[in-house]
Amino acid sequence: MSQFGQKVVVGKTRFGCEGVSRLELTVYVERLVNGSWRVIADNPESYSNPVSGKEYVLQASTTSCVKGTYRTRVQLRKIVLTSGKAASIQKPYDYSQTVTISC
């Protein structure tokens, strides 16, 4: 992707929810470096009273493009139901497929 004329790497997630008064999540762009995944960009966000049935988009982007293998990781940090109770998070992380970019 190009941002202000410079190639960047973007990690993006789409989500919707029902019966939630607060949602906290983070989207990460990770690059494979010497066999380990390294976070190179992140974007934490909180949503208060998200609209039921609406699709939301959250993304993180790098400041430049470096040749390599990338993935997007999404972390669900907190869910508060409209009843005021915190919901149990069974699977806090979700990962995209990996992609190799040559820039």
Protein Blocks (a to p, Z undefined) as FASTA:
>chain_A
ZZehiacdddddddddehiabdcddddddddeehiacdfbdcddddehiaehiacddddd
dfbdcedddddddddfbdcdfkopacddfblbccddddddeZZ
